[in-house]
Amino acid sequence: MAELTQAEMYSTRSLQVWRALLNWLTFFYQIFAQIITAVGQYPLLSSSFSSSSTTSTSTHRFKPLPGVDSTAIEPPATVEIAAVLDSPVPADEDRVKKFTVVLDLDETLVCAYETSSLPPSLRNQATDAGLKWFELECVTSDKECEGKPKINYVTVFERPGLQDFLNQLSEFAELVLFTAGLEGYARPLVDRIDVENRFSLRLYRPSTISTEYREHVKDLSCLSTDLCRTVIVDNNPFSFLLQPVNGIPCIPFSAGQPHDTQLLDVLLPLLKHLSQQKDVRPILYDRFHMPEWFQKQGIPSSS
């Protein structure tokens, strides 16, 4: 009888051990199931990145930005830039330097023609299509026979979306106008398109420099020694040959392009994305490869 009681005691104890083990396994299974459920609510970083990149690339594409409108010169390689409109803005402590956008004037923001030489058909086409325009009196460096400054009459067409472009751009960037035009022509023109004084600085032809390769080059070092958050938008890439990785070559504008959308559809999204970067130069290099383009034109790389 004693041996039977001892066997029953071992059997009962074994059953208790197995029950405890089963309870522990059930507990760990529930924990594991909760972890799997929680992880399932968040996509993997790799799949999320791939999916968002594919969506962004397919639904938001920039038009190509060639460099210079000339048949004699091969333009910079055209690119398509995926729009990145929802990138998080860095915290204030990460904003090491203000974002500065340097804008060219002629064929970038406006196009201008001497009124006397403007073909009536071109003017009618532009105005009928809704291009904003105005006439301007400009003082030239030429002198009349009496020694008085000569006055030229100029018809100016604004690039479509110009005012909206400047308004939106001025909300997140410091704007600088840098033109190779003479002040007697450019100053009254800019007074007309920038009544609200959105440009913090205006630079004219005397601020450009001459190099052994080109004249009227816009040296951005006159603005700052640290250009990591400075870009220049110009239809003539040779204007920024001294800082090629800071430049954005844009399509030249003329009155024959009344439905141009470059300012709002191409440049503004790109500039918004660049404004969120600590250093714009790696991105611009990857987009345009301007140093290599200048080397093809026989100009050594400056960066």
C-alpha positions as CSV (number, residue, x, y, z in Angstrom):
1,M,0.0,0.0,0.0
2,A,2.8,2.4,0.8
3,E,4.5,1.8,-2.6
4,L,1.1,2.6,-4.4
5,T,0.8,5.8,-2.5
6,Q,4.3,6.8,-3.4
7,A,3.6,6.1,-7.2
8,E,0.4,8.1,-7.0
9,M,2.4,10.9,-5.4
10,Y,5.0,10.9,-8.2
11,S,2.2,10.8,-10.8
12,T,0.5,13.8,-9.3
13,R,3.8,15.7,-9.1
14,S,4.6,15.0,-12.7
15,L,1.2,16.2,-13.8
16,Q,1.7,19.4,-11.9
17,V,5.1,19.9,-13.6
18,W,3.5,19.3,-17.1
19,R,0.7,21.7,-16.3
20,A,3.1,24.4,-15.2
21,L,5.2,23.9,-18.4
22,L,2.1,24.1,-20.5
23,N,1.0,27.3,-18.8
24,W,4.4,28.8,-19.5
25,L,4.3,27.8,-23.1
26,T,0.8,29.3,-23.4
27,F,2.0,32.5,-21.8
28,F,5.0,32.8,-24.2
29,Y,2.8,32.1,-27.2
30,Q,0.5,34.9,-26.2
31,I,3.4,37.3,-25.9
32,F,4.8,36.2,-29.3
33,A,1.4,36.6,-30.9
34,Q,1.1,40.2,-29.5
35,I,4.5,41.0,-30.9
36,I,3.7,39.7,-34.3
37,T,0.4,41.6,-34.3
38,A,2.1,44.9,-33.4
39,V,4.9,44.5,-35.9
40,G,2.4,43.8,-38.6
41,Q,0.9,47.2,-38.2
42,Y,4.2,48.8,-39.4
43,P,5.7,48.1,-42.8
44,L,9.4,47.1,-43.0
45,L,11.7,50.1,-43.7
46,S,12.9,48.5,-46.9
47,S,9.5,47.8,-48.3
48,S,8.2,51.2,-47.1
49,F,11.0,53.0,-48.8
50,S,10.6,51.0,-52.0
51,S,6.9,51.6,-52.1
52,S,7.1,55.3,-51.3
53,S,9.9,55.8,-53.9
54,T,7.9,54.0,-56.6
55,T,4.8,56.0,-55.8
56,S,6.7,59.3,-55.7
57,T,8.5,58.5,-58.9
58,S,5.4,57.5,-60.8
59,T,3.1,60.2,-59.7
60,H,5.4,63.2,-59.3
61,R,8.0,63.7,-62.0
62,F,9.8,66.9,-62.9
63,K,10.4,67.9,-66.4
64,P,14.0,67.9,-67.7
65,L,16.1,70.9,-66.9
66,P,18.5,71.5,-69.8
67,G,21.3,73.9,-69.4
68,V,21.6,76.4,-72.3
69,D,19.5,77.0,-75.3
70,S,22.2,76.8,-78.0
71,T,22.8,74.4,-80.8
72,A,26.5,75.1,-80.7
73,I,26.9,73.9,-77.1
74,E,25.8,70.5,-75.8
75,P,23.4,71.1,-72.9
76,P,23.9,69.5,-69.5
77,A,22.4,66.0,-69.3
78,T,18.7,66.1,-68.8
79,V,17.3,64.6,-65.6
80,E,14.0,63.7,-64.1
81,I,13.8,64.7,-60.4
82,A,11.4,62.7,-58.2
83,A,9.3,65.1,-56.1
84,V,9.9,64.9,-52.4
85,L,7.2,67.1,-51.0
86,D,6.5,65.5,-47.7
87,S,10.0,65.3,-46.3
88,P,10.1,66.3,-42.6
89,V,11.4,69.8,-42.0
90,P,14.5,69.6,-39.8
91,A,14.3,71.0,-36.2
92,D,15.5,74.5,-35.5
93,E,18.7,73.3,-34.1
94,D,19.5,71.6,-37.4
95,R,19.1,74.7,-39.4
96,V,22.8,75.6,-39.4
97,K,22.4,78.3,-42.1
98,K,19.5,80.1,-43.9
99,F,18.5,78.8,-47.3
100,T,19.4,81.3,-50.0
101,V,18.1,81.2,-53.5
102,V,19.9,83.4,-56.1
103,L,17.7,84.1,-59.2
104,D,18.7,85.3,-62.6
105,L,16.4,87.8,-64.3
106,D,16.3,87.7,-68.1
107,E,15.0,84.4,-69.6
108,T,14.6,83.0,-66.1
109,L,12.0,85.2,-64.5
110,V,11.1,87.4,-67.5
111,C,11.9,88.0,-71.1
112,A,12.3,91.5,-72.6
113,Y,12.4,92.9,-76.1
114,E,13.0,96.4,-77.5
115,T,9.5,97.6,-78.2
116,S,10.5,98.9,-81.7
117,S,11.9,95.5,-82.8
118,L,9.2,93.2,-81.2
119,P,7.2,91.5,-84.0
120,P,3.5,92.4,-83.7
121,S,2.6,88.7,-84.3
122,L,4.7,87.6,-81.4
123,R,3.2,90.2,-79.1
124,N,-0.3,89.4,-80.1
125,Q,0.3,85.7,-79.6
126,A,1.7,86.2,-76.1
127,T,-1.0,88.6,-75.0
128,D,-3.8,86.6,-76.4
129,A,-2.5,83.6,-74.5
130,G,-2.7,85.6,-71.3
131,L,1.0,86.4,-70.6
132,K,1.4,89.3,-68.3
133,W,3.4,92.2,-69.8
134,F,4.3,95.8,-69.4
135,E,6.3,98.5,-71.1
136,L,9.3,100.1,-69.5
137,E,11.5,103.1,-70.1
138,C,15.2,102.2,-69.5
139,V,18.2,104.4,-69.3
140,T,21.1,103.0,-71.3
141,S,24.8,103.7,-71.2
142,D,24.6,105.2,-74.6
143,K,24.4,109.0,-75.0
144,E,22.3,111.1,-77.3
145,C,23.9,113.7,-79.5
146,E,23.1,116.4,-76.9
147,G,25.0,114.3,-74.3
148,K,21.9,113.2,-72.5
149,P,21.4,109.5,-71.5
150,K,19.5,107.6,-74.1
151,I,16.1,106.1,-73.3
152,N,15.1,102.7,-74.6
153,Y,11.5,101.4,-74.6
154,V,11.3,97.8,-73.6
155,T,8.3,95.4,-73.6
156,V,8.6,92.9,-70.7
157,F,6.7,89.5,-70.4
158,E,6.5,87.8,-67.0
159,R,7.1,84.1,-66.9
160,P,3.8,82.3,-66.1
161,G,3.3,81.9,-62.3
162,L,6.1,84.5,-61.5
163,Q,4.2,86.2,-58.7
164,D,3.0,83.0,-57.0
165,F,6.5,81.6,-57.4
166,L,8.2,84.6,-55.6
167,N,5.5,84.6,-52.9
168,Q,5.8,81.0,-52.0
169,L,9.6,80.9,-52.4
170,S,10.0,83.9,-50.1
171,E,8.2,82.0,-47.3
172,F,11.1,79.6,-46.8
173,A,14.1,81.2,-48.5
174,E,16.0,84.4,-48.7
175,L,15.8,85.7,-52.2
176,V,18.7,87.4,-54.0
177,L,18.5,88.8,-57.6
178,F,21.7,88.5,-59.5
179,T,21.6,89.7,-63.1
180,A,24.3,90.4,-65.7
181,G,22.0,93.2,-67.0
182,L,22.9,96.9,-66.5
183,E,21.3,98.6,-63.5
184,G,19.7,101.3,-65.7
185,Y,17.6,98.5,-67.3
186,A,17.3,95.9,-64.6
187,R,16.5,98.1,-61.6
188,P,13.2,99.6,-62.9
189,L,12.2,96.2,-64.2
190,V,12.7,94.5,-60.9
191,D,10.8,97.4,-59.2
192,R,7.8,96.4,-61.3
193,I,7.9,92.7,-60.7
194,D,8.9,93.0,-57.0
195,V,6.7,95.7,-55.5
196,E,6.7,93.8,-52.2
197,N,10.5,93.9,-51.9
198,R,10.9,90.1,-51.6
199,F,14.5,90.3,-52.8
200,S,16.8,91.0,-49.9
201,L,19.6,92.0,-52.2
202,R,19.9,93.0,-55.9
203,L,23.2,92.5,-57.8
204,Y,23.8,93.9,-61.3
205,R,26.5,93.6,-63.9
206,P,29.2,95.4,-61.9
207,S,29.0,92.5,-59.4
208,T,29.9,89.9,-62.0
209,I,33.5,89.0,-62.8
210,S,35.4,88.0,-65.8
211,T,37.3,84.7,-66.1
212,E,39.6,83.3,-68.7
213,Y,36.6,81.3,-70.0
214,R,33.6,83.6,-69.8
215,E,32.6,87.1,-68.9
216,H,29.8,88.2,-66.5
217,V,30.3,85.2,-64.2
218,K,28.3,85.3,-61.0
219,D,30.7,84.5,-58.2
220,L,28.5,83.3,-55.2
221,S,31.4,83.8,-52.8
222,C,30.4,87.5,-52.7
223,L,27.4,86.4,-50.7
224,S,29.0,84.0,-48.3
225,T,32.0,81.8,-47.7
226,D,29.8,78.9,-46.8
227,L,27.6,78.0,-49.7
228,C,26.2,74.7,-48.4
229,R,22.6,76.2,-48.4
230,T,22.9,78.5,-51.4
231,V,21.6,77.7,-54.9
232,I,21.5,79.8,-58.1
233,V,18.8,79.4,-60.8
234,D,20.0,80.6,-64.2
235,N,19.2,79.7,-67.8
236,N,22.9,80.2,-68.6
237,P,25.1,77.6,-66.8
238,F,28.2,79.6,-67.5
239,S,27.0,82.2,-65.0
240,F,27.8,79.8,-62.2
241,L,30.9,78.1,-63.6
242,L,32.8,79.0,-60.4
243,Q,30.3,77.1,-58.2
244,P,28.9,74.4,-60.5
245,V,27.5,72.2,-57.7
246,N,25.3,75.1,-56.5
247,G,23.6,75.7,-59.8
248,I,20.3,74.8,-61.3
249,P,20.2,75.2,-65.1
250,C,16.6,76.1,-66.1
251,I,14.9,76.2,-69.5
252,P,15.1,79.7,-71.1
253,F,11.8,81.6,-71.3
254,S,10.6,83.6,-74.3
255,A,7.3,85.2,-75.3
256,G,6.7,82.3,-77.6
257,Q,6.2,80.0,-74.6
258,P,2.9,81.4,-73.1
259,H,2.1,78.0,-71.5
260,D,5.4,77.5,-69.7
261,T,5.1,75.9,-66.3
262,Q,8.7,75.7,-65.1
263,L,8.5,78.1,-62.1
264,L,5.6,76.4,-60.3
265,D,5.8,72.8,-61.5
266,V,9.5,72.2,-61.7
267,L,11.6,74.8,-59.8
268,L,9.4,75.4,-56.8
269,P,9.1,71.7,-55.7
270,L,12.8,71.2,-56.2
271,L,13.7,74.3,-54.1
272,K,11.3,73.2,-51.4
273,H,13.1,69.9,-51.2
274,L,16.5,71.6,-51.2
275,S,15.5,73.9,-48.4
276,Q,15.2,70.9,-46.1
277,Q,18.8,69.8,-46.6
278,K,21.8,70.7,-44.6
279,D,23.9,70.8,-47.8
280,V,22.3,71.2,-51.2
281,R,25.5,70.4,-53.2
282,P,25.5,66.6,-53.1
283,I,21.9,66.6,-54.4
284,L,22.5,69.1,-57.1
285,Y,25.6,67.2,-58.2
286,D,23.7,64.0,-58.5
287,R,20.9,65.7,-60.5
288,F,23.0,67.7,-63.0
289,H,26.7,66.6,-62.9
290,M,27.6,70.1,-63.8
291,P,31.4,69.8,-63.2
292,E,31.6,67.1,-65.8
293,W,29.5,69.2,-68.2
294,F,31.9,72.1,-67.8
295,Q,34.8,69.8,-68.5
296,K,33.2,68.9,-71.8
297,Q,33.1,72.6,-72.6
298,G,36.9,72.8,-71.9
299,I,36.4,74.4,-68.5
300,P,38.3,72.7,-65.6
301,S,36.1,71.8,-62.6
302,S,36.0,74.4,-59.9
303,S,34.8,72.1,-57.1
